């Protein structure tokens, strides 16, 4: 009986040594996040590299363009342009400071009455204050002197003031006088005189 029990074959399979059953484990959420972070980092690095490359190419292109433009302008041409600019500035400064006496004489000629004549003339010029003249003259009557004073003082545009003094009768019965006439600086400005002449030449005639 014991003999049979010992020799009885078991139907339960025995485990083969060295063979084990491997079970697949599900991918965890942490692993998915790690993969996404890695992909984003790689894409970000690539974008930065591409951006640096584009900027570098743009800077190189701009540098080459500026170099070409600089070479196109010869040093002699640049020096000539600088000298020309200095000459123009100097000429403009001289033009602004240049004064002319002709308008003063022309204005006095236009405003002086036929019954009045000047015998002495002293001309003083100040670029800031304008021109002034001190004259000695003779008129047929006191009324002529008064009318002449009004004629000067009514010219508000270019005459700032006209003062008559030392009125006396001479041996011929005429009235002698002295006068100090002050003119506006615009009247003796050469630049503004040219502008007035140009404006009057193109003004329409009525």
C-alpha positions in Angstrom: 0.0 0.0 0.0 2.8 2.3 0.9 4.6 1.3 -2.2 1.7 2.3 -4.4 1.3 5.6 -2.6 4.9 6.5 -3.2 4.8 5.6 -6.9 1.5 7.3 -7.6 1.9 10.0 -10.3 0.6 13.5 -9.3 -1.5 15.3 -11.9 -0.5 18.7 -10.4 2.2 20.2 -12.6 5.3 21.3 -10.9 7.0 24.6 -11.5 9.8 24.5 -13.9 12.9 26.1 -12.3 14.0 29.4 -13.8 10.6 30.3 -15.4 8.5 33.0 -13.8 5.3 34.7 -14.9 5.9 38.5 -15.7 2.9 40.7 -15.3 2.7 44.1 -17.2 2.4 47.1 -14.9 0.3 50.1 -16.1 2.1 53.4 -17.0 1.8 55.8 -14.1 0.7 59.5 -14.4 4.1 60.6 -13.2 5.7 59.0 -16.2 3.3 60.7 -18.6 4.0 64.1 -17.0 7.8 63.5 -17.2 7.6 62.7 -20.9 5.6 65.8 -21.6 8.0 68.0 -19.7 10.9 66.5 -21.6 9.2 67.0 -25.0 8.4 70.6 -24.1 11.9 71.3 -22.9 13.3 69.9 -26.2 10.9 72.0 -28.3 11.7 75.1 -26.2 15.5 74.6 -26.7 15.0 74.2 -30.4 12.9 77.4 -30.6 15.5 79.4 -28.7 18.3 78.1 -30.9 16.3 78.9 -34.1 15.5 82.4 -32.7 19.2 83.1 -32.0 20.1 81.9 -35.5 17.6 84.2 -37.2 18.6 87.2 -35.1 22.3 86.5 -35.8 21.6 86.3 -39.5 19.7 89.6 -39.4 22.5 91.3 -37.6 25.0 90.0 -40.1 22.9 91.1 -43.0 22.4 94.6 -41.5 26.1 94.9 -40.8 27.0 94.0 -44.4 24.5 96.5 -45.7 25.9 99.3 -43.6 29.4 98.4 -44.6 28.4 98.6 -48.3 26.7 101.9 -47.8 29.7 103.3 -46.0 32.1 102.2 -48.7 29.8 103.7 -51.3 30.3 107.1 -49.7 33.9 108.1 -50.4 35.7 110.0 -47.6 36.4 112.8 -50.0 32.6 113.2 -50.7 31.9 113.2 -47.0 34.5 115.9 -46.3 33.2 118.0 -49.2 29.7 117.8 -47.8 30.9 118.9 -44.3 32.8 121.9 -45.8 29.7 122.9 -47.8 27.5 122.7 -44.7 29.9 124.9 -42.8 30.0 127.5 -45.7 26.2 127.5 -45.8 25.9 128.0 -42.0 28.4 130.9 -42.1 26.7 132.5 -45.1 23.3 132.3 -43.3 24.8 133.8 -40.2 26.4 136.7 -42.1 23.1 137.2 -43.9 21.2 137.5 -40.7 23.7 140.0 -39.3 24.1 142.1 -42.4 22.5 145.5 -42.3 21.8 148.0 -45.1 21.3 151.7 -45.0 19.5 152.2 -48.3 16.0 151.6 -47.0 16.5 154.4 -44.5 17.3 157.0 -47.2 14.5 155.7 -49.4 12.0 156.0 -46.6 13.1 159.6 -45.7 12.9 160.5 -49.4 9.3 159.2 -49.6 8.1 160.9 -46.4 9.9 164.3 -46.6 7.6 167.1 -47.7 8.5 169.5 -50.6 8.4 172.4 -48.2 11.1 170.8 -46.0 14.8 170.3 -46.7 17.6 168.8 -44.6 21.0 170.4 -44.3 22.8 168.1 -41.9 22.6 164.4 -41.6 24.1 162.1 -38.9 23.5 158.3 -39.3 23.9 155.9 -36.4 23.3 152.1 -36.7 22.7 149.6 -34.0 21.9 146.0 -35.0 19.6 145.4 -32.0 18.1 148.9 -31.5 17.9 149.7 -35.2 19.1 152.8 -37.0 18.6 156.4 -36.0 19.3 159.7 -37.8 19.9 163.1 -36.4 19.1 165.8 -38.9 19.1 169.6 -39.1 16.7 171.1 -41.5 14.7 174.1 -42.7 11.0 174.5 -43.5 8.9 177.3 -44.9 6.7 177.6 -41.8 6.0 176.1 -38.4 3.0 174.4 -39.9 5.3 172.6 -42.4 7.5 171.4 -39.5 4.4 170.1 -37.6 3.1 168.4 -40.8 6.5 166.8 -41.3 6.6 165.5 -37.7 3.1 164.0 -38.2 4.2 162.4 -41.5 7.1 160.6 -39.8 5.2 159.5 -36.7 2.3 158.2 -38.8 4.7 155.6 -40.3 4.2 153.1 -37.6 5.7 150.2 -39.4 9.3 151.3 -39.7 9.6 154.6 -37.7 9.5 154.1 -33.9 9.8 157.8 -33.0 10.5 161.2 -34.5 11.2 164.1 -32.2 11.6 167.7 -33.5 13.4 170.4 -31.4 15.2 173.7 -31.5 12.7 175.4 -33.8 13.9 179.0 -34.7 13.4 181.6 -37.5 16.4 182.4 -39.7 17.2 185.7 -41.5 15.1 184.5 -44.5 12.0 183.9 -42.3 12.2 180.1 -42.7 12.0 177.8 -39.7 15.1 175.9 -38.7 14.9 172.7 -36.7 16.6 169.6 -35.5 15.1 166.1 -35.4 16.0 162.7 -34.1 14.3 159.9 -36.0 14.5 156.3 -34.8 13.9 153.4 -37.2 12.8 149.7 -36.5 15.6 147.1 -36.9 13.6 145.3 -39.6 14.1 148.3 -41.9 17.9 147.9 -42.0 18.0 144.1 -42.0 19.3 143.0 -45.4 17.6 139.6 -45.2 14.2 141.1 -44.4 14.7 143.8 -47.1 15.2 141.1 -49.7 12.0 139.4 -48.4 10.0 142.6 -48.7 11.3 143.3 -52.2 10.4 139.7 -53.3 7.0 140.0 -51.7 6.2 143.3 -53.4 7.4 142.0 -56.8 5.0 139.1 -56.7 2.1 141.0 -55.2 -0.9 141.3 -57.6 -1.5 144.7 -59.1 -4.9 146.2 -58.7 
